[in-house]
Amino acid sequence: MNDMARPEPTPELFDANAETYDRVNTIISLGLDRRWRGWVVRQALDHARQPRLLDAFSGTGPVGLEAAKRGARVTLADDSPGMLALARSRAARRKLDVRSVLVDLTASPLEVPGAPFDAVAVVFGVRYLSDPVAVLARLGGLLGEGGRLVALEFCEPRGGMVSRLAGWYFFRVIPPLAGMLAGDRELYDTLARTTHALGGPDRLPAIVRDAGLCVDEVRLMGFGLVVGVVAHRG
C-alpha cells in the first residue's frame, strides 16, 4: 500500500459536493449503499440499549440519522461545514435530536464531546487517511467498556468474473458517470485512486487490528467491492 498515493481530500472538496453527494452515491451504487449503511447501523446498535453512537467522518449523516431514528444518542463528527450543515437540516426536518461537531478527526490528541461512546461508525472514510492505523486507534480510544467500532470501506475486489466486472464498473465507469451527475469529477477520481491505494478486502481488517482493536466479524458486500469490519477494544 502506498500512502503517498492516498491524499486526504480537503473539506472544501466535500463542501462543494454536499448537495449532490448522497443522491449520486445512491445512483452509482444502484441503491446498494442504503443496504450497506443499514448493516453498519444494525451492527453498531444491537449490543446496547439507547447506545451513544459517534458517526465519525459522518458527511451528511445518513448513518447517524438512521441510528437516531432507531433510538441511539448520536454525535455526527466531520471536518466539512457544508456536509454537517446539510446533516443538521435533515435532522431538523425529521425531528431527530442529534449533536453535530465540526472537528478534525485526524488530530492528536482527539477529543469529541460525548465520549465515551458505545459505538463508533467509520463509513467510507478510512481510504482517505494518510495514517489510518493512528486515526482508528484514537477513535477506538473513545469507546467505553464493551463498545464496538464498525468500519465500512470500498476495496479492490478479488475473485472471479463477477468481481472483475464490479471492479471495472467501479474504477472505469463510476468516475466519469458520477462526475457528470455531480458536475464535479475530482471527488470521484479521488475515490478510485484512494481505493486502489488501500488495496484488497484484507487490508481494512488488518488496519483495525493494527489499531489495537479485536476483530469480531468481517463481511464482504457489493460483489466484493465493499468490506465491513466489526471490532471491539481489547
GIKA-V809876 format. One record per residue. N is the residue number from 1. RES is the residue in three letters. PHI is phi in whole degrees, 0 to 359 (none if undefined). PSI is psi in whole degrees, 0 to 359 (none if undefined). NEAR is the number of other ideal C-beta (glycine too) atoms within 10 Angstrom. Layout:
# GIKA-V809876
N:RES:PHI:PSI:NEAR  N:RES:PHI:PSI:NEAR
This chain:
# GIKA-V809876
1:MET:none:134:13  2:ASN:250:100:9  3:ASP:296:333:12  4:MET:293:339:7  5:ALA:271:5:11  6:ARG:236:69:20  7:PRO:290:149:13  8:GLU:281:121:16  9:PRO:298:152:15  10:THR:280:154:11  11:PRO:304:328:17  12:GLU:296:327:11  13:LEU:294:320:14  14:PHE:289:323:22  15:ASP:304:317:17  16:ALA:294:336:18  17:ASN:252:7:24  18:ALA:302:315:18  19:GLU:293:329:15  20:THR:257:352:16  21:TYR:303:304:21  22:ASP:292:319:19  23:ARG:298:315:11  24:VAL:295:318:22  25:ASN:299:320:24  26:THR:293:321:14  27:ILE:294:310:16  28:ILE:287:338:21  29:SER:267:3:17  30:LEU:59:32:9  31:GLY:84:357:10  32:LEU:288:340:16  33:ASP:300:327:20  34:ARG:293:321:14  35:ARG:294:317:12  36:TRP:297:316:20  37:ARG:292:326:20  38:GLY:299:322:13  39:TRP:299:316:17  40:VAL:301:312:24  41:VAL:299:315:25  42:ARG:298:316:13  43:GLN:294:325:22  44:ALA:286:330:29  45:LEU:257:348:22  46:ASP:279:4:11  47:HIS:245:1:14  48:ALA:212:149:17  49:ARG:270:129:8  50:GLN:46:57:11  51:PRO:293:153:21  52:ARG:270:115:20  53:LEU:246:131:29  54:LEU:260:117:30  55:ASP:267:93:32  56:ALA:278:140:29  57:PHE:54:50:24  58:SER:292:336:28  59:GLY:60:229:25  60:THR:278:2:26  61:GLY:87:23:26  62:PRO:299:324:23  63:VAL:288:310:28  64:GLY:297:321:32  65:LEU:292:323:21  66:GLU:294:321:21  67:ALA:295:320:27  68:ALA:296:322:23  69:LYS:300:330:14  70:ARG:267:9:15  71:GLY:104:1:11  72:ALA:283:153:25  73:ARG:266:110:16  74:VAL:249:138:30  75:THR:243:121:24  76:LEU:267:130:28  77:ALA:228:128:25  78:ASP:199:164:26  79:ASP:254:10:19  80:SER:256:108:25  81:PRO:301:322:14  82:GLY:295:317:19  83:MET:296:314:26  84:LEU:294:323:25  85:ALA:298:318:15  86:LEU:293:321:19  87:ALA:298:317:25  88:ARG:297:320:17  89:SER:297:317:12  90:ARG:293:321:16  91:ALA:297:318:21  92:ALA:295:318:11  93:ARG:297:326:8  94:ARG:267:3:11  95:LYS:57:45:8  96:LEU:254:133:18  97:ASP:267:99:9  98:VAL:233:154:23  99:ARG:259:138:17  100:SER:239:139:20  101:VAL:229:122:17  102:LEU:275:110:14  103:VAL:208:146:17  104:ASP:275:104:11  105:LEU:284:356:21  106:THR:266:359:17  107:ALA:286:153:11  108:SER:226:124:10  109:PRO:286:158:6  110:LEU:256:123:19  111:GLU:233:125:10  112:VAL:231:124:19  113:PRO:304:141:10  114:GLY:101:346:15  115:ALA:293:150:17  116:PRO:281:157:14  117:PHE:250:154:27  118:ASP:281:335:22  119:ALA:207:147:29  120:VAL:235:125:28  121:ALA:254:131:29  122:VAL:234:99:27  123:VAL:246:116:23  124:PHE:55:43:21  125:GLY:234:340:22  126:VAL:294:320:27  127:ARG:298:338:22  128:TYR:275:352:21  129:LEU:272:134:21  130:SER:285:335:12  131:ASP:225:73:12  132:PRO:296:328:26  133:VAL:297:313:16  134:ALA:296:319:15  135:VAL:293:316:24  136:LEU:292:328:28  137:ALA:296:318:18  138:ARG:291:322:19  139:LEU:295:321:26  140:GLY:298:330:21  141:GLY:291:346:15  142:LEU:273:356:23  143:LEU:279:142:22  144:GLY:277:181:14  145:GLU:300:130:8  146:GLY:80:2:11  147:GLY:286:160:24  148:ARG:228:151:26  149:LEU:252:133:29  150:VAL:239:119:24  151:ALA:243:143:29  152:LEU:224:133:24  153:GLU:207:153:24  154:PHE:287:155:22  155:CYS:209:166:24  156:GLU:284:122:18  157:PRO:290:149:25  158:ARG:237:147:14  159:GLY:127:216:13  160:GLY:273:203:9  161:MET:299:317:7  162:VAL:299:317:11  163:SER:295:321:17  164:ARG:295:320:14  165:LEU:295:320:12  166:ALA:297:319:17  167:GLY:296:319:19  168:TRP:300:315:12  169:TYR:297:315:16  170:PHE:294:313:25  171:PHE:271:334:17  172:ARG:255:323:11  173:VAL:266:317:11  174:ILE:299:313:22  175:PRO:305:309:20  176:PRO:290:324:12  177:LEU:294:310:16  178:ALA:295:322:23  179:GLY:299:321:16  180:MET:294:316:12  181:LEU:293:321:16  182:ALA:273:341:21  183:GLY:78:14:11  184:ASP:201:112:16  185:ARG:273:344:15  186:GLU:304:314:14  187:LEU:298:324:19  188:TYR:277:334:22  189:ASP:294:321:15  190:THR:295:322:18  191:LEU:304:310:22  192:ALA:294:316:16  193:ARG:299:313:16  194:THR:288:330:20  195:THR:291:319:21  196:HIS:304:315:18  197:ALA:293:325:18  198:LEU:292:318:26  199:GLY:102:205:16  200:GLY:282:181:14  201:PRO:293:344:25  202:ASP:281:347:12  203:ARG:288:316:19  204:LEU:299:312:27  205:PRO:302:323:18  206:ALA:295:319:15  207:ILE:297:316:22  208:VAL:298:317:25  209:ARG:295:317:16  210:ASP:296:337:13  211:ALA:280:1:20  212:GLY:91:13:14  213:LEU:257:154:24  214:CYS:262:120:14  215:VAL:280:126:16  216:ASP:261:327:13  217:GLU:207:142:12  218:VAL:232:130:15  219:ARG:227:132:14  220:LEU:265:137:16  221:MET:221:176:15  222:GLY:57:45:19  223:PHE:58:32:17  224:GLY:90:2:21  225:LEU:273:344:24  226:VAL:231:134:25  227:VAL:237:136:24  228:GLY:244:143:22  229:VAL:227:132:26  230:VAL:247:130:23  231:ALA:216:163:25  232:HIS:226:165:17  233:ARG:290:138:16  234:GLY:284:none:8
